[in-house]
């Protein structure tokens, strides 16, 4: 350094952060007078103090959302699992709406048999074979097949119900409008939309059929009863 020149304080990432957070200069003296909570460790410590890896994991298992999405939702909800789950659900609905018009011609046919007396087949479609092989997609298809076996819907959506049939007629219920048998706070439509948000592809319930031992007719999703052979 040239003789007589004044030595300037070194800039560090920590000093720079303090200066930006407090409006102070970058002088190293700032670290001695400014509260520790404005340092890098303090800022993130306050934000994440009550949100641990276990909280993120719990929300992920509940919603199927990604790590970053769960962490951000928990931060916005101040660590409240219920509020965070609702935030993720609403964001999932928004995402699913954007994908609803995309073509879905891959997927699988899933079967569910209950006690050897009631059976259901469901065709669930997605956009790619990659998602069709996903365990989460197969689980969704099985849960929907279980719903069909248990609740005996007549249509996929309410749009298929004839105009002269009342919406609350128990013999003419639409699958997507039904309350999920495992969670009274969700409908089958909610489950499908959550699957779209989680797996990133459009998902469509294409058709289903339900059989019951001893009955001479089978119920299909068109609301018609077709005689079995």
C-alpha positions, -999 to 999 in steps of 0.1 A, spaced: 0 0 0 13 35 -8 27 53 22 2 78 37 -28 62 20 -58 55 43 -66 19 47 -103 12 39 -122 -15 59 -126 -48 41 -160 -57 27 -172 -91 38 -204 -109 29 -215 -106 66 -207 -69 67 -226 -63 35 -256 -82 48 -257 -61 80 -254 -29 60 -283 -38 37 -305 -50 65 -299 -21 88 -292 8 65 -258 12 82 -225 15 64 -203 -16 58 -179 -5 85 -168 -34 107 -179 -13 138 -215 -19 127 -212 -56 138 -204 -44 174 -234 -21 178 -261 -37 156 -283 -65 170 -271 -100 163 -305 -109 148 -296 -89 117 -266 -110 108 -269 -138 84 -273 -164 111 -298 -144 130 -321 -135 101 -324 -172 90 -325 -184 126 -356 -163 133 -373 -174 101 -366 -211 105 -365 -214 143 -398 -232 146 -396 -251 112 -375 -282 113 -369 -311 89 -395 -331 107 -421 -305 100 -413 -304 63 -413 -342 61 -447 -344 78 -462 -319 53 -446 -337 24 -461 -371 35 -495 -354 39 -496 -335 6 -470 -351 -17 -456 -316 -25 -418 -310 -29 -394 -300 -2 -391 -264 -12 -428 -260 -17 -435 -274 18 -408 -253 34 -422 -221 18 -457 -230 28 -447 -236 64 -429 -203 65 -460 -184 52 -482 -203 76 -459 -196 106 -453 -234 110 -490 -243 111 -494 -276 93 -532 -271 86 -527 -237 71 -496 -248 51 -516 -278 37 -544 -255 27 -519 -231 9 -505 -261 -10 -540 -273 -19 -550 -240 -33 -518 -237 -53 -524 -272 -65 -558 -263 -78 -543 -234 -97 -517 -256 -113 -542 -283 -122 -564 -258 -139 -536 -248 -162 -531 -285 -172 -567 -295 -175 -569 -291 -213 -538 -311 -222 -542 -345 -239 -540 -375 -216 -539 -408 -235 -515 -429 -213 -523 -444 -180 -535 -477 -166 -565 -498 -157 -566 -505 -120 -588 -532 -103 -601 -534 -67 -618 -565 -53 -635 -564 -19 -640 -597 -2 -645 -615 -34 -680 -601 -37 -676 -566 -51 -652 -555 -78 -643 -523 -96 -622 -514 -127 -610 -478 -133 -592 -464 -163 -571 -435 -152 -552 -415 -178 -522 -392 -178 -499 -377 -204 -469 -400 -204 -460 -436 -197 -434 -423 -172 -461 -410 -149 -483 -440 -155 -455 -462 -139 -452 -438 -109 -462 -454 -76 -482 -423 -67 -502 -425 -99 -510 -462 -93 -520 -455 -57 -544 -428 -69 -559 -452 -94 -564 -478 -67 -580 -454 -43 -604 -443 -69 -612 -480 -77 -618 -485 -40 -642 -455 -40 -662 -469 -69 -665 -503 -52 -675 -487 -19 -698 -459 -30 -712 -471 -63 -713 -438 -83 -732 -437 -115 -713 -410 -134 -678 -396 -136 -689 -360 -133 -721 -342 -126 -722 -331 -163 -732 -366 -173 -762 -367 -150 -795 -363 -169 -812 -330 -164 -843 -345 -149 -823 -362 -121 -819 -343 -89 -783 -336 -79 -788 -351 -44 -804 -383 -57 -783 -410 -39 -787 -434 -68 -773 -410 -93 -741 -397 -77 -711 -384 -97 -677 -400 -88 -657 -367 -88 -682 -350 -65 -682 -378 -39 -665 -374 -5 -634 -395 -3 -640 -425 19 -607 -421 37 -609 -383 43 -642 -364 47 -625 -331 40 -616 -341 4 -636 -351 -27 -624 -374 -55 -620 -343 -76 -597 -328 -50 -576 -360 -51 -573 -358 -89 -563 -322 -88 -537 -328 -61 -523 -356 -83 -520 -332 -112 -502 -306 -91 -478 -332 -76 -471 -352 -107 -471 -323 -131 -494 -338 -158 -530 -337 -166 -549 -367 -151 -583 -378 -162 -607 -405 -149 -617 -419 -183 -643 -446 -172 -651 -472 -146 -673 -502 -141 -685 -519 -109 -696 -555 -103 -714 -570 -73 -718 -607 -68 -754 -620 -72 -766 -591 -92 -774 -597 -129 -764 -562 -139 -732 -542 -137 -731 -504 -132 -709 -484 -156 -700 -447 -155 -725 -438 -182 -753 -443 -158 -765 -473 -178 -769 -509 -166 -754 -534 -189 -763 -571 -186 -734 -594 -177 -727 -625 -197 
